[in-house]
Amino acid sequence: FIALKECQTNKMVKVLSIAVVRTGTELPEPITCSMGTELSSFGFFQRPTIKEMVGFLTKTFIKRTEPGQRQSITHEGYVVHCYVRSDGLGGTVTTDLEYPARVAFVLLGQLLEDFTATVGDAWKTCTVPESIAFPKIDEYLQKYQDPSAADKITKIQKDLDETTQILHKTIDSVLERGVKLDNLVERSNDLSAQSKMFYKQAKKTNSCCVIS
């Protein structure tokens, strides 16, 4: 998310993306079953690259989230809220810094229940990224853009008890010792050459390319 805010041309959205992910020790990498993004605040030509980066970080962080764990990982002005159920189905919500973590995790709990009620066990054999149709994910994206409105909904929910532990981490504390995000970006098969170049340029200049 290096300097993504500088890329934005319109009003900042609160929820950038929501993803449902298959995880498990039998998988070399997590598989994103369904994903929704709200990238209207970015330039049109930058959106594919931004989506790739969001998808990459979704997999990077969910891979490092234990079953039953909830953690919010802050990086460059954004937060990726991650949750993995005991059965291995996980989800992420990428938001701005001000978005309440409690709302994000209630969203995730509801999302994953809705997902399994809709697709059943199909996710357990998912091998192709974003291959499971789940139109409701876009409804969640819109419904939860306003956390104050969404918070009224969550007040009557029992999905997330106030005492539930949410781990707040930085990217450095999530990655294994000696592992750098730069190296993960370089080795990633999920990122195009254009996205990797975007990452390098943005990090070097701390600003996105300006489209004239």
C-alpha positions in Angstrom: 0.0 0.0 0.0 2.9 2.3 -0.5 1.5 5.8 -0.9 -1.8 4.6 -2.3 -3.5 7.6 -0.8 -1.5 9.9 -3.1 -2.9 7.9 -6.0 -6.5 8.6 -5.2 -8.3 11.1 -7.4 -11.7 11.1 -5.7 -13.1 10.9 -2.1 -11.5 8.1 -0.1 -13.6 5.0 0.4 -13.6 3.4 3.9 -13.6 -0.2 2.7 -11.2 -0.9 -0.1 -11.8 -4.7 -0.5 -13.3 -7.8 1.0 -12.1 -11.3 0.3 -13.1 -14.8 1.1 -10.0 -17.1 1.2 -9.4 -20.9 1.5 -6.6 -21.7 3.8 -5.0 -24.9 5.1 -1.7 -26.6 5.8 -2.3 -28.8 2.7 -2.1 -25.7 0.4 1.2 -24.2 -0.6 -0.6 -20.8 -0.8 -4.0 -19.5 0.3 -6.6 -19.4 -2.5 -8.9 -16.4 -2.8 -12.3 -17.9 -3.6 -14.2 -14.6 -4.0 -13.1 -10.9 -3.8 -14.9 -7.6 -4.1 -13.1 -4.2 -4.5 -14.2 -0.6 -4.3 -11.5 1.3 -6.2 -13.5 4.2 -7.6 -11.3 6.7 -5.7 -8.3 5.6 -7.8 -7.4 6.6 -11.4 -9.0 4.2 -13.9 -5.7 3.0 -15.3 -4.3 2.4 -11.8 -7.1 0.1 -10.6 -5.9 -3.2 -12.0 -2.5 -2.6 -10.4 -4.1 -1.6 -7.1 -6.4 -4.7 -7.2 -3.3 -6.9 -7.7 -1.5 -5.4 -4.8 -4.6 -5.7 -2.5 -5.0 -9.3 -3.5 -1.3 -10.0 -2.9 -1.4 -8.6 0.6 -4.6 -10.4 1.3 -2.9 -13.7 0.7 0.3 -12.6 2.4 -1.5 -11.7 5.7 -4.1 -14.4 5.8 -1.3 -17.0 5.3 0.1 -15.7 8.6 -3.2 -15.8 10.5 -3.8 -18.8 12.7 -7.2 -20.6 12.7 -9.5 -18.9 15.3 -7.3 -15.8 15.2 -8.4 -12.2 14.5 -5.7 -9.7 13.7 -5.5 -6.2 12.2 -2.4 -5.4 10.3 -1.5 -1.8 9.7 0.6 -0.7 6.7 1.0 2.7 5.0 -2.3 4.2 6.0 -4.4 1.1 5.6 -5.4 -1.8 7.8 -6.0 -5.4 6.6 -8.4 -7.1 9.1 -7.9 -10.9 8.9 -9.9 -13.7 10.4 -9.6 -17.5 9.8 -12.3 -19.9 11.1 -11.4 -23.2 12.7 -12.4 -25.0 9.5 -9.9 -23.1 7.4 -12.2 -20.6 5.7 -10.8 -17.1 6.1 -11.6 -13.6 5.2 -10.0 -10.1 5.0 -11.4 -6.6 5.0 -9.1 -3.8 3.9 -10.0 -0.4 5.3 -8.6 3.0 6.2 -7.1 3.7 9.6 -10.2 5.1 11.2 -12.5 2.2 10.4 -13.5 0.4 13.7 -11.9 -3.1 14.0 -15.0 -4.4 15.8 -17.2 -3.5 12.8 -14.7 -5.1 10.4 -14.7 -8.4 12.3 -18.5 -8.5 12.7 -18.6 -8.0 8.9 -16.2 -10.9 8.4 -18.2 -13.2 10.7 -21.4 -12.5 8.9 -19.7 -12.6 5.5 -18.3 -16.1 6.0 -21.5 -17.5 7.4 -23.4 -16.1 4.4 -20.8 -17.4 2.0 -21.0 -21.0 3.3 -24.8 -20.8 3.4 -24.7 -19.8 -0.2 -22.0 -22.1 -1.7 -21.9 -24.9 0.8 -18.6 -26.9 0.8 -17.6 -25.8 -2.7 -14.9 -23.6 -1.2 -13.1 -26.7 0.2 -12.1 -27.8 -3.3 -11.6 -24.4 -4.8 -8.3 -24.3 -6.7 -8.8 -21.4 -9.1 -8.6 -17.9 -7.7 -11.9 -15.9 -7.6 -13.7 -18.8 -9.2 -16.7 -19.0 -6.8 -19.5 -16.6 -7.7 -20.8 -14.7 -4.6 -22.6 -11.5 -5.7 -23.4 -10.6 -2.1 -19.8 -9.6 -1.5 -20.5 -6.4 -3.4 -23.5 -5.8 -1.2 -21.3 -6.1 1.9 -18.8 -3.6 0.3 -21.5 -1.0 0.0 -23.4 -1.7 3.2 -20.3 -1.4 5.4 -18.8 1.7 3.7 -20.3 3.9 6.5 -19.0 2.4 9.7 -21.3 4.5 11.8 -24.4 3.1 10.0 -22.9 -0.4 10.1 -22.2 0.0 13.7 -25.9 0.3 14.5 -26.3 -3.1 12.9 -23.4 -4.6 14.8 -24.8 -3.4 18.2 -27.5 -6.1 18.0 -25.1 -8.8 16.8 -23.5 -11.3 19.2 -21.0 -12.4 16.6 -18.1 -10.7 18.3 -18.0 -10.4 22.0 -16.4 -7.3 23.4 -13.8 -9.5 25.2 -12.7 -11.2 22.0 -9.0 -10.6 21.4 -8.0 -8.7 18.3 -4.3 -8.6 17.7 -3.1 -5.3 16.3 0.2 -5.6 14.3 2.4 -3.9 11.9 3.6 -5.7 8.7 7.1 -6.2 10.2 5.7 -8.0 13.2 3.6 -10.3 10.9 6.3 -11.4 8.5 8.8 -14.0 9.6 12.1 -12.8 11.0 14.4 -11.9 8.1 11.5 -11.8 5.6 11.0 -8.5 3.8 7.9 -7.4 1.9 10.2 -6.3 -1.0 11.4 -9.9 -1.5 7.8 -11.3 -1.3 6.7 -8.8 -4.0 9.6 -9.7 -6.2 9.0 -13.5 -5.9 5.2 -13.3 -6.2 3.5 -15.0 -9.1 0.3 -13.1 -8.4 1.8 -9.7 -9.4 2.4 -8.6 -12.9 5.6 -7.0 -14.0 3.7 -3.7 -14.1 2.5 -4.1 -10.5 6.0 -4.9 -9.3 7.4 -1.8 -11.1 4.6 0.3 -9.5 5.5 -0.9 -6.1 9.2 -0.1 -6.6 8.5 3.3 -8.0 6.0 4.2 -5.3 8.3 3.1 -2.6 11.2 5.0 -4.1 9.4 8.3 -4.6 6.7 7.8 -1.9 4.2 8.9 -4.5 2.3 7.3 -7.3 2.8 8.2 -10.9 0.8 11.2 -12.0 -1.3 10.6 -15.1 -1.3 13.8 -17.1 
